[in-house]
Amino acid sequence: MAVTTYIGVVLLAFVGLLYNYVRIPNSLPRQIPSVPIYISLMGLFSDMGQNEIYDKWLRAKLQKYGAIKIWFAGRWNILITRPEYLSDFLKHEEVYAKAGSQKKIPWSVIASLVGDNIINSHGEDWKLYTSVMKPGLQKKNFDTSPILYKSRRFVDLLLQAQRGLPEPNGVLVNPLIQRFAIATMAESFLDIDFGCLENPGMRIEELQSIIKRTIFKPLYFNFPALDKYPYIFRSRARAFTIMKEFEDLLYHLIRNRPRKLERNEPVKPEDELVVHMLERALEEGRIDDTQFRANLKIVFLTAHENTQQLLNSTFWQLGSDQSIQDKLRAEVLATGVTDPTRDILEQMPYLTSLVCELLHVYPPVSQLINRVTLAPVTLGEKLNLPKGTWVGWNAPGVHSDPAAWGPTAREFIPERWGDEPDEILAKARRETVRGRYIAFNAYNRKCLGQAYAMLEMIMALFELVRRVK
């Protein structure tokens, strides 16, 4: 009897603690609905894709209320899609402060991966990282020859992989896309050729596939407290080991890269890349080794992952609708060139509108909850949020809302952006400011690599449709 009573008390205490952990705080706004916790865990017991989950359980609520309460990273957050909420939220970084995993869940596997960096930092740290890295991320004179060369090798390898395959068998493109994205990123930002495009199996590239499989596990993503106990959850111990291996390998390769060791004179200021700026800041003592490593990793990760995601979507869209690639191919061939310059590429209206629409329908970063209120605030003059509330957005939800984009919001229509490159890019800027187009974030925390990402995509697409159908 005593044992039974003891077990009952323990179970009751556990249930009480669990309820207190997962209950919705009374301080969060009550006029918006919440999504059951099990929806955030669908990946554990369902093979439904994120789009299916969004359509079934989130879309109707978000289109009606513009915001919901959702469980993520061990707490209840506010997820928004209404443009006026987004515009207010993104405009006021002094209240809705950037704060990534290193602040939210500093003990976690993902925090050990990304650290404190230019993307998720706030205040003086962010100003410091920006002062060091911004000139390299927003270069006006990016050398496009490495991007063009890697794009050509990418298409060569696609054709090589397809040769000899019986029809209708196709090529699994994602592994090759990942290698291409890493290769172009490394040339443009890190002053190194990892050799991974032409040589599958390079450890630095292999680790990216391992990291993606390790990080995006619904159980640990939603209950990151489990990462505190790697001695119990052995898979988390392995995860920490993998993150450390990646960091140390990247650091070693960059600090001992051949181009650096063989260089006999300093890099000219106009030729400096992000890595040169980070190394100089480290040598001058403006940043420490931990900050150097974190920013090195975030450049590597974000500058290849977003391109990888978007190129995968590109293959799907162009393969699904031949008329789109036919129209693009006609524009490409009409230039009469095989070595396009940046000026030529940026004067191609359909190519420009196509990339804008790819970002509209298939935003590479689909959801991000990485801002926290520094004081009580009223979001969009409607939702009262207490200090310490985590807020984020869902890009596909924003981009596919008929209230913002009309009845064709979910259709793929490059023509919606306009007929001339200047007109197209002006529309993209307007929709960004209005909170309706957040492919590159907005306001003072917009993606510093936006121009480079567009350049890389249009150059890769030019070469792809010029040679492949």
C-alpha positions in Angstrom: 0.0 0.0 0.0 2.8 2.4 0.9 4.6 1.7 -2.4 1.4 2.3 -4.4 0.9 5.6 -2.5 4.5 6.6 -3.2 4.2 5.9 -6.9 0.9 7.8 -7.0 2.4 10.8 -5.4 5.4 10.7 -7.7 3.2 10.5 -10.8 1.0 13.3 -9.5 4.0 15.5 -9.0 5.3 14.7 -12.4 2.0 15.5 -14.0 1.9 18.8 -12.1 5.4 19.7 -13.2 4.6 18.8 -16.8 1.4 20.9 -16.8 3.2 23.8 -15.4 5.9 23.5 -18.1 3.5 23.3 -21.1 0.6 25.5 -20.0 -0.1 28.7 -21.9 1.0 31.7 -19.8 -2.0 33.9 -18.8 0.0 37.0 -19.8 -0.1 36.1 -23.5 -2.9 37.7 -25.6 -6.2 35.8 -25.3 -7.9 37.1 -28.4 -5.7 34.9 -30.6 -6.0 31.1 -30.8 -3.4 28.6 -29.8 -2.3 25.5 -31.7 -2.2 22.2 -29.8 1.3 21.1 -28.8 1.0 17.8 -30.7 0.9 19.8 -34.0 4.5 20.9 -33.3 5.4 17.2 -32.8 3.7 15.9 -35.9 7.1 15.0 -37.4 7.5 12.3 -34.7 4.5 10.2 -35.8 3.5 11.5 -39.2 5.1 11.8 -42.6 3.1 14.9 -43.4 5.1 17.7 -44.9 5.3 21.2 -43.4 3.0 22.6 -46.1 0.4 20.0 -45.3 0.6 20.7 -41.6 0.3 24.4 -42.2 -2.7 24.1 -44.5 -4.5 21.7 -42.1 -4.0 23.3 -38.7 -2.5 26.8 -39.0 -3.6 28.5 -42.2 -7.2 29.2 -41.3 -6.3 30.6 -37.9 -3.5 32.8 -39.1 -5.5 34.2 -42.0 -8.4 35.0 -39.6 -6.4 36.4 -36.7 -3.0 37.2 -38.1 -1.3 35.6 -35.2 -1.4 32.5 -33.1 0.2 31.0 -30.0 2.4 28.1 -30.9 4.8 25.8 -28.9 8.4 25.8 -30.1 11.8 25.4 -28.4 10.3 24.6 -25.0 7.9 27.5 -24.7 4.9 29.3 -26.1 5.6 31.8 -28.8 3.6 34.3 -30.9 3.7 33.4 -34.6 2.5 36.2 -37.0 1.7 36.5 -40.6 -0.5 39.6 -40.9 1.5 42.3 -42.8 0.7 45.2 -40.3 2.0 43.0 -37.4 5.1 42.1 -39.4 5.9 45.6 -40.4 5.6 46.9 -36.9 7.5 43.9 -35.5 10.4 44.1 -38.0 10.6 47.9 -37.9 11.2 48.1 -34.1 14.3 45.9 -33.4 14.9 48.1 -30.3 11.8 46.4 -28.7 11.6 43.1 -30.6 15.3 42.2 -30.2 17.1 39.6 -32.2 18.0 36.7 -30.0 18.7 33.3 -31.3 19.3 29.9 -29.8 22.4 31.2 -27.9 20.0 33.3 -25.8 16.8 31.2 -25.9 18.3 27.8 -25.2 22.1 28.3 -24.7 22.7 24.8 -23.5 21.3 23.2 -26.7 22.9 21.4 -29.7 21.8 24.1 -32.1 23.2 26.9 -29.8 26.6 25.0 -29.9 26.3 25.0 -33.7 25.6 28.7 -34.3 26.8 30.6 -31.3 26.5 34.4 -31.0 26.8 35.8 -34.5 25.9 38.6 -36.9 22.4 37.2 -37.6 21.1 36.5 -34.1 22.9 39.1 -32.0 21.6 42.4 -30.7 22.9 45.7 -29.5 26.6 46.4 -29.3 27.6 42.8 -30.3 25.5 43.1 -33.5 27.0 46.6 -34.3 30.5 45.1 -33.8 29.9 42.2 -36.1 28.2 44.4 -38.7 31.1 46.8 -38.7 33.5 44.0 -39.4 31.5 41.9 -41.9 29.1 44.2 -43.8 31.6 45.5 -46.4 32.4 41.9 -47.4 28.7 40.8 -47.5 27.6 43.8 -49.5 30.5 44.1 -52.0 29.6 46.1 -55.1 32.4 44.4 -57.1 31.9 40.7 -56.4 34.1 38.7 -58.7 31.5 36.8 -60.7 34.0 34.5 -62.4 34.1 31.9 -59.6 30.3 31.8 -59.6 30.1 31.3 -63.3 32.8 28.7 -63.3 31.2 26.7 -60.5 27.8 27.0 -62.2 29.3 25.5 -65.4 30.9 22.7 -63.5 27.6 22.1 -61.7 25.8 21.7 -65.1 28.6 19.5 -66.4 28.2 17.2 -63.4 24.5 17.1 -63.8 24.8 16.0 -67.4 27.6 13.5 -66.5 25.4 11.9 -63.8 22.5 11.6 -66.3 24.5 10.0 -69.1 23.9 6.3 -69.4 20.8 6.3 -67.1 17.8 4.5 -68.6 14.8 6.7 -69.2 12.7 7.8 -67.3 15.3 7.6 -64.5 16.5 11.0 -63.3 19.3 12.4 -61.3 19.0 13.0 -57.5 19.9 16.7 -57.6 20.0 17.7 -53.9 23.4 16.2 -53.1 24.9 17.9 -56.1 23.1 21.2 -55.3 24.5 21.1 -51.8 28.1 20.6 -53.1 27.6 23.5 -55.6 26.1 25.8 -53.0 29.0 25.2 -50.6 31.6 25.6 -53.4 30.2 29.0 -54.6 29.8 30.3 -51.0 33.4 29.3 -50.2 34.9 31.1 -53.2 32.9 34.3 -52.6 33.2 34.7 -48.9 35.9 32.4 -47.5 38.7 32.6 -50.0 38.9 28.8 -50.4 38.0 26.0 -52.7 37.0 23.0 -50.6 37.0 20.8 -53.7 33.6 19.4 -52.7 31.8 20.1 -56.0 34.1 17.9 -58.1 34.9 15.5 -55.2 31.9 14.0 -53.3 32.8 12.7 -49.9 34.7 15.7 -48.6 34.2 15.7 -44.9 33.3 19.4 -44.6 30.4 18.7 -47.0 29.4 15.4 -45.6 29.0 17.0 -42.2 26.3 19.3 -43.6 24.0 16.4 -44.4 24.7 14.9 -41.0 24.0 18.2 -39.2 20.7 18.7 -41.0 19.5 15.3 -40.0 20.7 15.8 -36.4 19.4 19.3 -35.8 15.9 19.0 -37.2 14.4 16.4 -34.9 10.9 17.4 -33.7 11.4 16.0 -30.2 14.5 17.9 -29.4 13.5 21.0 -31.3 10.4 21.3 -29.2 11.8 20.1 -25.9 15.4 21.4 -26.0 15.7 20.8 -22.2 16.5 17.2 -23.2 19.8 18.5 -24.6 20.9 19.1 -21.0 21.2 15.4 -20.4 23.5 13.9 -23.1 24.6 11.2 -20.7 21.0 9.9 -20.8 20.1 10.7 -24.4 23.2 9.4 -26.2 22.1 10.7 -29.5 22.5 14.2 -28.1 26.0 13.4 -27.0 26.8 12.4 -30.6 25.1 15.6 -31.8 27.4 17.8 -29.7 30.4 15.9 -31.0 29.3 16.4 -34.6 28.8 20.2 -34.0 32.3 20.4 -32.5 33.9 18.4 -35.3 32.4 20.8 -37.9 33.5 23.9 -36.0 37.1 22.6 -35.6 37.4 21.3 -39.2 36.1 24.6 -40.7 38.4 26.6 -38.5 41.4 24.5 -39.4 40.6 24.6 -43.2 40.1 28.4 -43.2 43.1 29.3 -41.0 45.4 27.0 -43.1 43.9 27.5 -46.5 46.5 27.3 -49.3 45.7 30.8 -50.8 46.5 32.4 -47.4 49.7 30.4 -46.8 51.0 31.0 -50.4 50.1 34.7 -50.5 53.2 36.9 -50.6 51.5 40.3 -50.1 48.4 41.6 -48.3 45.0 41.4 -50.1 44.1 44.7 -51.7 41.2 46.4 -49.9 39.0 46.2 -53.0 39.6 42.4 -53.2 38.9 41.6 -49.5 36.3 39.0 -48.7 34.4 38.4 -45.4 37.0 36.0 -44.2 39.8 38.6 -44.6 37.8 41.1 -42.6 37.1 38.6 -39.8 40.8 37.5 -39.6 41.9 41.1 -39.4 39.4 41.8 -36.6 40.7 38.8 -34.8 44.3 39.8 -35.1 43.5 43.4 -34.0 41.6 42.1 -30.9 38.2 43.5 -31.9 36.7 40.1 -31.8 37.8 37.0 -29.9 38.3 33.5 -31.1 34.8 32.4 -30.0 33.2 35.2 -32.0 35.4 34.5 -35.0 34.4 30.9 -35.0 30.7 31.6 -34.6 30.6 34.2 -37.4 32.7 31.9 -39.7 30.2 29.1 -39.1 27.1 31.3 -39.7 28.5 32.5 -43.0 29.2 28.9 -44.1 25.8 27.7 -43.0 23.4 30.4 -44.2 25.3 31.3 -47.4 24.9 27.8 -48.7 21.7 26.5 -47.1 19.4 29.2 -48.5 20.8 28.7 -52.0 20.5 25.0 -51.6 16.8 25.2 -50.6 16.0 27.7 -53.4 17.7 25.7 -56.1 15.9 22.5 -55.1 12.6 24.4 -55.4 13.8 25.8 -58.8 14.3 22.3 -60.2 10.8 21.3 -58.9 9.1 24.4 -60.4 10.9 24.4 -63.8 10.3 20.7 -64.1 6.7 21.0 -63.3 6.0 23.8 -65.7 8.0 23.5 -69.0 6.5 26.8 -70.3 8.3 28.8 -67.6 11.7 27.4 -68.4 10.9 27.7 -72.2 10.2 31.4 -71.6 13.3 31.8 -69.5 15.5 29.9 -72.0 14.3 32.2 -74.8 15.3 35.3 -72.8 18.7 33.7 -72.0 19.5 32.7 -75.6 18.3 36.1 -76.9 21.3 37.7 -75.1 23.6 35.9 -77.5 26.3 35.5 -74.8 27.7 32.5 -73.0 29.8 34.5 -70.5 27.2 36.8 -68.9 28.3 39.8 -66.9 26.5 41.1 -63.8 25.2 44.0 -65.9 23.7 41.7 -68.5 22.1 39.4 -65.9 20.6 42.3 -64.0 18.9 43.7 -67.2 17.0 40.4 -67.8 13.4 41.1 -66.7 12.0 37.5 -66.8 15.0 36.1 -65.0 14.7 38.7 -62.3 11.0 38.2 -61.9 11.4 34.4 -61.8 13.8 34.6 -58.9 11.5 37.0 -57.0 8.6 34.6 -57.5 10.7 31.6 -56.4 11.4 33.5 -53.2 7.7 34.3 -53.0 6.4 30.8 -53.4 9.3 28.9 -51.9 11.0 31.1 -49.3 14.2 29.3 -48.2 13.7 30.2 -44.5 10.1 29.2 -44.0 9.7 30.0 -40.3 11.8 31.9 -37.8 11.1 32.6 -34.1 14.2 34.5 -33.0 13.0 37.8 -31.5 12.1 38.6 -27.9 10.3 41.6 -26.4 12.6 43.7 -24.2 9.6 45.5 -22.6 5.8 45.2 -22.6 4.6 46.3 -26.0 1.4 46.4 -28.1 2.0 44.7 -31.5 0.2 46.4 -34.4 -1.8 48.4 -31.8 -3.8 45.3 -31.0 -1.9 42.5 -29.3 -0.5 43.3 -25.8 2.7 41.3 -25.3 4.6 41.1 -22.0 8.3 41.5 -21.6 10.1 38.3 -22.6 7.7 37.1 -25.2 9.3 35.3 -28.2 7.9 36.4 -31.5 8.4 35.1 -35.0 6.9 34.7 -38.5 6.0 32.1 -41.1 7.1 33.2 -44.5 4.9 30.9 -46.7 1.9 32.0 -44.6 2.7 35.6 -45.3 3.4 35.1 -49.0 0.3 33.0 -49.6 -2.3 35.0 -47.8 -5.1 36.1 -50.3 -5.7 39.2 -48.1 -2.2 40.4 -49.1 -1.6 38.9 -52.5 -5.1 38.3 -53.9 -6.7 35.1 -55.1 -3.6 34.0 -57.0 -1.4 34.2 -53.9 -0.5 30.5 -54.0 0.0 30.3 -57.7 3.4 30.6 -59.4 3.2 33.8 -61.5 6.5 35.5 -62.3 4.7 38.2 -64.2 3.1 39.6 -61.1 6.3 41.5 -60.4 6.4 43.6 -63.5 8.0 43.9 -66.9 11.3 45.7 -66.3 14.1 44.9 -63.9 13.9 48.2 -62.0 10.1 47.9 -61.7 10.4 44.3 -60.5 13.0 45.1 -57.8 11.1 48.3 -56.7 7.9 46.1 -56.2 9.9 43.7 -54.1 11.2 46.5 -51.9 7.7 48.0 -51.5 6.2 44.6 -50.5 9.0 44.1 -48.1 8.5 47.4 -46.3 4.7 46.6 -46.2 5.4 43.3 -44.4 4.1 41.2 -47.3 7.4 39.9 -48.7 9.9 38.7 -46.2 12.2 36.5 -48.2 15.2 38.5 -46.9 13.7 39.9 -43.7 13.3 43.7 -43.6 14.4 47.1 -42.3 17.7 47.4 -40.4 18.0 43.6 -39.9 17.4 42.6 -43.5 19.8 40.0 -45.0 23.1 41.6 -45.7 23.8 39.0 -48.4 20.6 39.7 -50.3 22.3 41.2 -53.4 24.8 38.3 -53.6 22.1 35.7 -53.2 20.2 37.2 -56.1 23.4 37.4 -58.2 24.3 33.8 -57.5 20.8 32.6 -58.4 20.4 34.4 -61.6 23.9 33.3 -62.8 23.2 29.7 -61.9 19.8 29.8 -63.6 21.3 31.4 -66.7 23.8 28.6 -67.1 21.3 25.9 -66.2 18.5 26.7 -68.7 21.1 27.6 -71.4 22.3 24.0 -71.4 19.7 21.8 -69.8 16.0 21.2 -70.2 
